[in-house]
Amino acid sequence: MEKLVIRGGNPIQGTIRVSGAKNAILPLLAATILTEEESILYDVPNLRDVRVMKEILEDLGIVVREQRDHQGKLIFRVNPKNITTTAVNPNLTEKMRSSIFLMGALLGRFKEATITYPGGCLIGPRPINLHISSLEQLGAILTEEAGFIYARTDQLKGTEIHLDMPSVGATENIMMAAVLAKGRTVVHNAAKEPEIVDLQSFLNKMGARVEGAGTDTLRIQGVSKLYGAEHRVMPDRIEAGTFMVAVTMTGGKLSLENICSYHMEAIIAKLRKAGAKIQRQGDLLTVEMNERPKAIDVKTMPYPGFPTDMQNQMMALACVAEGTSVITENVFDNRFKVADEFRRMGAQIQTDGRIAIIRGAKRLSGATVRASDDLRGGAALVLAGLVAEGVTSVLGVEHIDRGYERLEEKLRVLGVEIERLSWD
């Protein structure tokens, strides 16, 4: 077991490069199944979830070769020609919710798939009924038995699908199933997240005919075959946002390279209200903070609203902001679990259902806290440690590693006193 030990009180100064996006690379890796040819993915983030997905692909018989470019960034060369099974290993599925993406890709290419209910962060109910009903509308027959989902089809056929809610995962699963279906598929109330646009870009490089990503209506014309392609993973807007919150809490000046700032309008707007000075120039974004942050109100919403994956980090900021902040979680039912850990550090937080009221304190106190279940909550505890008096020990680092590449190394470059240690 490992922990992060942080001595708080230092302002952040310096420049870091944002990694490829966790929420983009996982569906991209699933999409490589749709062809027999090799695909090459650049700027792959070296995360625990990516390692699990790589292991899943290799268990299916896919060859994944790793390389490094001249800057040391990770490249995956994925060759799915000799897939030996369409049944996903249940021991691997339970480690990561994103394994559900494999169902649409396997159905698209092989017309069959077997998968167990996926695992991942425990942040309230995240039913996969939208995935199942959408694949059934495309012509798949799905049965459930003893925790397994068995899917098969003679031929997937294009249709019109109306999603009850704009689910990112369901939208991506539909895209991967529909690109090799017969005829035209139209998805209404589709998710608009930038990761949907990134997946569309990759699929179209493979020879698919997908349009409308980034809007609430997707149109997919099925094709008979897809080909290998090369693609660079989009920057991680949640990692970028996490570091932006960090400097807003600690003070100092931070420059972020490899940024798509137009993906982050909601985050930028809230941090400016908190007092941060933010400048954008191409793929460079600079955040400067010279005062105690001001209280902010946040309501999470599907994109382009404020992302739920940034809610815990904003709660950390609110713990030391001047005034009272209100956070409303509109996406997941159980994403305030980290509040108990903040209270160990002296935070004043009241929660009631989907609403949290935080009365900001001038400072927090170092404590031993645990990142449990939700990787974003774990990152938020690290942020709290940056501004706490004394030493903070964050246990459960394996959860943080699911979504942040070398977090402590990047923070050390910025002047933070942080180290990773083993513990029993």
C-alpha positions as CSV (number, residue, x, y, z in Angstrom):
1,M,0.0,0.0,0.0
2,E,1.1,3.6,-0.7
3,K,0.3,7.0,0.6
4,L,1.0,10.6,-0.4
5,V,2.5,12.7,2.4
6,I,2.1,16.5,1.9
7,R,3.5,19.4,3.9
8,G,1.2,22.3,3.1
9,G,1.7,26.0,2.8
10,N,3.7,26.5,-0.4
11,P,2.3,28.5,-3.3
12,I,2.4,26.9,-6.7
13,Q,4.9,28.2,-9.3
14,G,5.9,26.8,-12.7
15,T,4.7,25.1,-15.8
16,I,3.4,21.6,-16.5
17,R,2.1,19.7,-19.5
18,V,-1.4,18.3,-19.3
19,S,-1.6,14.5,-20.1
20,G,-3.9,12.8,-22.6
21,A,-7.5,12.5,-21.3
22,K,-8.5,9.5,-19.3
23,N,-12.1,9.8,-20.3
24,A,-11.1,9.8,-24.0
25,I,-8.5,7.0,-24.2
26,L,-10.7,4.3,-22.7
27,P,-13.4,4.4,-25.5
28,L,-10.6,4.9,-28.1
29,L,-9.0,1.7,-27.0
30,A,-12.3,-0.1,-27.2
31,A,-12.8,1.3,-30.7
32,T,-9.6,-0.3,-31.9
33,I,-11.5,-3.6,-31.8
34,L,-13.7,-2.6,-34.8
35,T,-11.0,-3.3,-37.4
36,E,-8.5,-6.1,-38.1
37,E,-5.8,-3.6,-38.8
38,E,-3.3,-2.0,-36.4
39,S,-4.1,1.5,-34.9
40,I,-1.7,3.8,-33.3
41,L,-2.7,6.1,-30.4
42,Y,-0.4,8.9,-29.3
43,D,-0.2,10.8,-25.9
44,V,-1.7,7.8,-24.0
45,P,-1.9,8.7,-20.3
46,N,-0.1,6.1,-18.1
47,L,-2.9,5.5,-15.7
48,R,-4.1,2.5,-13.7
49,D,-7.4,2.4,-15.6
50,V,-5.5,2.4,-18.9
51,R,-3.4,-0.5,-17.7
52,V,-6.5,-2.4,-16.8
53,M,-8.0,-1.7,-20.3
54,K,-4.8,-2.8,-21.9
55,E,-4.9,-6.1,-19.9
56,I,-8.5,-6.6,-20.9
57,L,-7.6,-6.2,-24.6
58,E,-4.6,-8.5,-24.3
59,D,-6.8,-11.1,-22.6
60,L,-9.1,-11.0,-25.7
61,G,-6.1,-11.8,-27.9
62,I,-5.2,-8.3,-29.0
63,V,-1.5,-7.3,-29.2
64,V,-0.7,-4.0,-27.6
65,R,2.8,-2.7,-28.1
66,E,4.2,0.2,-26.1
67,Q,6.6,2.8,-27.4
68,R,7.8,6.3,-26.3
69,D,8.1,9.4,-28.4
70,H,11.1,11.7,-28.2
71,Q,9.4,13.5,-25.3
72,G,8.8,10.3,-23.4
73,K,5.1,10.3,-24.0
74,L,3.4,6.9,-24.3
75,I,2.3,5.4,-27.6
76,F,0.1,2.3,-28.0
77,R,0.2,0.3,-31.2
78,V,-2.9,-1.9,-31.0
79,N,-3.3,-4.9,-33.3
80,P,-6.7,-6.6,-32.9
81,K,-6.4,-9.0,-35.9
82,N,-6.3,-12.3,-34.0
83,I,-8.9,-11.8,-31.3
84,T,-9.5,-15.2,-29.7
85,T,-12.6,-14.6,-27.6
86,T,-15.5,-12.1,-27.3
87,A,-16.0,-12.9,-23.6
88,V,-14.5,-10.2,-21.4
89,N,-12.6,-11.5,-18.3
90,P,-14.9,-10.8,-15.3
91,N,-11.9,-10.4,-12.9
92,L,-10.8,-7.5,-15.0
93,T,-14.3,-6.1,-15.7
94,E,-15.0,-5.5,-12.0
95,K,-11.9,-3.2,-11.8
96,M,-13.2,-0.6,-14.2
97,R,-16.6,0.7,-15.3
98,S,-15.4,1.7,-18.7
99,S,-15.2,-1.9,-19.8
100,I,-18.8,-1.6,-20.8
101,F,-17.6,0.2,-24.0
102,L,-16.4,-3.2,-25.2
103,M,-19.9,-4.5,-25.7
104,G,-20.7,-2.2,-28.5
105,A,-17.3,-2.7,-30.2
106,L,-17.5,-6.5,-30.0
107,L,-21.1,-6.6,-31.2
108,G,-20.2,-4.3,-34.1
109,R,-17.3,-6.5,-35.3
110,F,-18.2,-10.0,-34.2
111,K,-22.0,-9.8,-33.5
112,E,-21.6,-11.2,-30.1
113,A,-20.2,-10.3,-26.6
114,T,-20.2,-11.5,-23.1
115,I,-19.5,-9.2,-20.2
116,T,-20.2,-8.9,-16.5
117,Y,-21.6,-5.8,-14.8
118,P,-18.7,-3.3,-14.7
119,G,-17.0,-1.9,-11.6
120,G,-15.2,1.4,-11.0
121,C,-15.9,4.4,-8.7
122,L,-18.6,3.9,-6.1
123,I,-20.3,7.2,-6.6
124,G,-24.0,6.1,-6.5
125,P,-26.1,4.2,-8.9
126,R,-24.9,4.3,-12.5
127,P,-27.3,1.8,-14.2
128,I,-26.3,0.5,-17.6
129,N,-30.0,0.3,-18.8
130,L,-29.4,3.0,-21.4
131,H,-26.5,0.9,-22.9
132,I,-28.7,-2.3,-22.9
133,S,-31.9,-0.7,-24.3
134,S,-29.9,1.2,-27.0
135,L,-28.1,-2.0,-28.2
136,E,-31.4,-3.8,-28.3
137,Q,-32.9,-1.1,-30.5
138,L,-30.0,-1.7,-32.9
139,G,-31.0,-5.3,-33.1
140,A,-29.0,-7.0,-30.4
141,I,-30.5,-9.7,-28.2
142,L,-29.3,-9.4,-24.6
143,T,-29.9,-11.9,-21.8
144,E,-28.7,-11.8,-18.2
145,E,-27.7,-14.7,-16.1
146,A,-25.8,-15.0,-12.8
147,G,-24.3,-11.5,-13.3
148,F,-23.3,-12.0,-16.9
149,I,-24.7,-10.1,-19.9
150,Y,-24.8,-12.1,-23.1
151,A,-25.3,-10.2,-26.3
152,R,-25.7,-11.5,-29.9
153,T,-27.1,-10.4,-33.2
154,D,-27.5,-11.7,-36.7
155,Q,-27.1,-8.1,-38.0
156,L,-27.1,-4.8,-36.2
157,K,-29.5,-2.4,-38.1
158,G,-29.6,1.4,-38.0
159,T,-32.5,3.0,-36.2
160,E,-33.5,6.1,-34.3
161,I,-32.6,6.2,-30.6
162,H,-33.9,8.7,-28.0
163,L,-31.8,8.6,-24.9
164,D,-33.7,9.4,-21.7
165,M,-30.6,11.3,-20.5
166,P,-27.4,12.4,-22.3
167,S,-25.2,9.5,-21.0
168,V,-21.6,9.8,-22.2
169,G,-21.0,6.0,-22.0
170,A,-24.2,5.0,-23.7
171,T,-23.6,7.6,-26.5
172,E,-20.1,6.1,-27.1
173,N,-21.3,2.5,-27.0
174,I,-24.0,3.3,-29.5
175,M,-21.4,5.0,-31.8
176,M,-19.2,1.9,-31.7
177,A,-22.0,-0.5,-32.4
178,A,-23.6,1.6,-35.1
179,V,-20.6,2.3,-37.3
180,L,-20.7,-1.2,-38.7
181,A,-24.5,-1.6,-38.6
182,K,-26.6,-1.8,-41.7
183,G,-28.2,1.5,-42.5
184,R,-28.4,4.8,-40.7
185,T,-28.6,5.5,-36.9
186,V,-29.7,8.8,-35.4
187,V,-29.2,9.4,-31.7
188,H,-31.3,12.1,-30.1
189,N,-30.4,13.7,-26.7
190,A,-26.8,12.5,-27.2
191,A,-24.1,13.5,-24.8
192,K,-22.1,16.6,-26.0
193,E,-18.8,16.0,-24.1
194,P,-15.5,16.8,-25.9
195,E,-14.6,13.1,-25.5
196,I,-17.5,12.2,-27.8
197,V,-16.0,14.5,-30.4
198,D,-12.6,12.8,-30.0
199,L,-14.1,9.4,-30.5
200,Q,-16.0,10.6,-33.6
201,S,-12.7,11.9,-35.0
202,F,-10.9,8.6,-34.5
203,L,-13.8,6.5,-35.9
204,N,-14.0,8.7,-39.0
205,K,-10.2,8.3,-39.5
206,M,-10.9,4.6,-39.5
207,G,-13.4,5.0,-42.3
208,A,-16.6,5.5,-40.3
209,R,-19.3,8.0,-41.3
210,V,-20.2,9.8,-38.1
211,E,-21.4,13.4,-37.7
212,G,-22.9,15.6,-35.1
213,A,-20.6,15.0,-32.2
214,G,-20.7,17.9,-29.8
215,T,-24.4,18.5,-30.5
216,D,-27.4,16.6,-29.1
217,T,-28.0,14.7,-32.4
218,L,-25.6,12.2,-33.8
219,R,-26.0,10.7,-37.3
220,I,-24.1,7.5,-38.1
221,Q,-24.2,5.9,-41.5
222,G,-23.0,2.3,-41.2
223,V,-20.1,1.0,-43.4
224,S,-19.0,-2.5,-44.3
225,K,-15.5,-2.2,-43.0
226,L,-13.1,-0.1,-40.9
227,Y,-9.4,0.3,-41.1
228,G,-6.5,1.1,-38.8
229,A,-5.8,4.7,-38.0
230,E,-3.5,7.0,-36.1
231,H,-4.8,9.4,-33.5
232,R,-3.6,11.7,-30.7
233,V,-5.6,11.6,-27.5
234,M,-7.2,14.9,-26.6
235,P,-5.9,16.8,-23.5
236,D,-7.4,15.9,-20.1
237,R,-9.7,18.8,-19.1
238,I,-10.3,17.3,-15.7
239,E,-6.6,17.0,-14.9
240,A,-6.1,20.6,-16.1
241,G,-9.0,21.8,-14.0
242,T,-7.6,20.0,-10.9
243,F,-4.3,21.9,-11.2
244,M,-6.2,25.1,-11.8
245,V,-8.1,24.7,-8.6
246,A,-4.8,23.9,-6.9
247,V,-3.2,27.2,-7.7
248,T,-6.4,29.1,-6.9
249,M,-6.2,27.5,-3.4
250,T,-2.5,27.9,-2.7
251,G,-1.8,31.1,-4.6
252,G,1.0,31.6,-7.0
253,K,1.2,31.3,-10.8
254,L,0.8,28.2,-13.0
255,S,1.1,27.7,-16.7
256,L,-0.6,24.7,-18.3
257,E,0.6,23.4,-21.7
258,N,-1.4,21.2,-24.0
259,I,-4.8,22.7,-23.2
260,C,-8.1,23.0,-25.1
261,S,-9.4,25.9,-23.1
262,Y,-12.8,26.0,-25.0
263,H,-13.5,22.6,-23.4
264,M,-13.2,24.3,-20.0
265,E,-15.4,27.4,-20.1
266,A,-17.5,26.4,-17.1
267,I,-14.4,25.7,-14.9
268,I,-12.7,28.9,-16.0
269,A,-15.8,30.9,-15.2
270,K,-16.1,29.6,-11.7
271,L,-12.5,30.0,-10.9
272,R,-12.6,33.6,-12.1
273,K,-15.5,34.2,-9.7
274,A,-13.3,32.8,-7.0
275,G,-10.7,35.5,-7.8
276,A,-8.3,33.7,-10.1
277,K,-6.7,35.6,-13.0
278,I,-6.8,33.4,-16.1
279,Q,-5.2,34.1,-19.5
280,R,-5.4,32.0,-22.6
281,Q,-3.0,31.9,-25.5
282,G,-3.3,29.0,-28.0
283,D,-2.8,25.7,-26.1
284,L,-1.3,27.6,-23.2
285,L,-3.4,28.6,-20.2
286,T,-2.0,30.6,-17.2
287,V,-3.7,30.9,-13.8
288,E,-2.5,33.5,-11.2
289,M,-3.9,33.9,-7.7
290,N,-2.7,36.5,-5.1
291,E,-5.5,36.4,-2.5
292,R,-7.7,34.1,-0.5
293,P,-10.4,32.6,-2.8
294,K,-14.0,33.8,-2.6
295,A,-16.9,31.6,-2.0
296,I,-18.5,30.1,-5.1
297,D,-21.8,28.3,-5.9
298,V,-21.6,25.2,-8.2
299,K,-24.2,23.1,-9.9
300,T,-23.0,20.1,-11.8
301,M,-24.6,19.4,-15.2
302,P,-23.9,17.5,-18.4
303,Y,-21.5,19.3,-20.7
304,P,-21.3,22.2,-21.4
305,G,-22.4,22.6,-17.8
306,F,-20.0,22.3,-14.9
307,P,-18.5,18.8,-14.9
308,T,-19.3,16.4,-12.0
309,D,-15.7,15.2,-12.2
310,M,-14.6,18.6,-10.9
311,Q,-17.2,18.8,-8.0
312,N,-15.0,17.3,-5.3
313,Q,-12.1,19.6,-6.2
314,M,-14.4,22.7,-6.0
315,M,-15.5,21.5,-2.6
316,A,-11.8,21.5,-1.5
317,L,-11.5,25.1,-2.7
318,A,-14.7,26.0,-0.9
319,C,-13.3,24.7,2.4
320,V,-10.8,27.6,2.5
321,A,-12.7,30.2,0.6
322,E,-14.0,33.4,2.2
323,G,-17.7,33.1,2.8
324,T,-20.2,30.3,2.3
325,S,-20.4,28.2,-0.8
326,V,-23.2,25.9,-2.0
327,I,-22.6,22.9,-4.2
328,T,-25.4,21.1,-5.9
329,E,-24.7,17.6,-7.4
330,N,-27.1,17.0,-10.2
331,V,-25.4,14.0,-11.9
332,F,-24.6,11.4,-9.3
333,D,-26.4,10.5,-6.0
334,N,-23.4,9.7,-3.8
335,R,-20.6,12.1,-4.6
336,F,-20.2,13.9,-1.3
337,K,-18.5,11.0,0.5
338,V,-15.2,13.0,0.6
339,A,-16.9,15.5,2.9
340,D,-16.3,13.3,5.9
341,E,-12.5,13.3,5.1
342,F,-12.5,17.1,4.7
343,R,-14.1,17.3,8.2
344,R,-11.2,15.5,9.6
345,M,-9.1,18.4,8.5
346,G,-11.4,21.0,10.1
347,A,-13.7,21.8,7.2
348,Q,-17.2,23.0,8.0
349,I,-19.5,21.1,5.6
350,Q,-23.2,20.3,5.9
351,T,-24.7,17.9,3.3
352,D,-28.4,17.2,2.6
353,G,-29.1,14.9,-0.3
354,R,-27.6,16.5,-3.4
355,I,-26.7,19.8,-1.7
356,A,-23.6,20.7,0.3
357,I,-23.1,23.9,2.2
358,I,-19.5,24.8,3.0
359,R,-18.4,27.6,5.3
360,G,-14.9,28.4,4.4
361,A,-12.1,28.5,7.0
362,K,-8.9,30.5,6.8
363,R,-6.9,27.2,7.0
364,L,-7.3,23.5,7.3
365,S,-5.3,21.2,9.6
366,G,-3.1,18.3,8.4
367,A,-4.6,14.9,9.1
368,T,-4.5,11.3,7.9
369,V,-7.3,10.9,5.3
370,R,-8.3,8.2,2.9
371,A,-9.1,8.3,-0.8
372,S,-11.8,5.7,-1.0
373,D,-13.7,4.6,-4.1
374,D,-13.8,7.9,-6.1
375,L,-10.6,9.0,-7.7
376,R,-11.7,12.6,-8.0
377,G,-12.3,12.7,-4.2
378,G,-8.8,11.4,-3.7
379,A,-7.4,14.2,-5.8
380,A,-9.5,16.7,-3.9
381,L,-7.9,15.5,-0.6
382,V,-4.5,16.1,-2.1
383,L,-5.6,19.7,-2.9
384,A,-6.8,20.1,0.7
385,G,-3.4,19.0,1.9
386,L,-1.7,21.7,-0.1
387,V,-3.2,24.4,2.1
388,A,-3.4,22.6,5.4
389,E,-1.1,23.4,8.4
390,G,1.3,20.6,9.1
391,V,1.4,17.2,7.4
392,T,-1.4,15.5,5.6
393,S,-1.2,11.8,4.7
394,V,-3.6,10.6,1.9
395,L,-4.1,6.9,1.9
396,G,-5.7,4.9,-0.9
397,V,-3.4,6.3,-3.6
398,E,-4.4,3.5,-6.0
399,H,-7.7,5.3,-6.6
400,I,-5.9,8.5,-7.5
401,D,-3.6,6.6,-9.9
402,R,-6.7,5.6,-11.9
403,G,-7.1,9.1,-13.2
404,Y,-3.9,11.1,-12.6
405,E,-0.5,10.4,-14.2
406,R,2.4,11.1,-11.8
407,L,0.4,13.5,-9.7
408,E,3.0,13.9,-7.0
409,E,5.8,14.4,-9.5
410,K,4.0,17.2,-11.3
411,L,3.2,18.9,-8.0
412,R,6.8,18.6,-6.8
413,V,7.9,20.4,-10.0
414,L,5.6,23.2,-9.0
415,G,7.2,23.6,-5.5
416,V,4.9,21.4,-3.4
417,E,6.4,19.3,-0.6
418,I,4.9,15.9,-1.4
419,E,6.2,12.3,-1.5
420,R,4.9,8.8,-2.1
421,L,5.7,6.4,0.7
422,S,4.8,2.8,1.4
423,W,2.8,1.9,4.5
424,D,1.5,-1.3,6.1
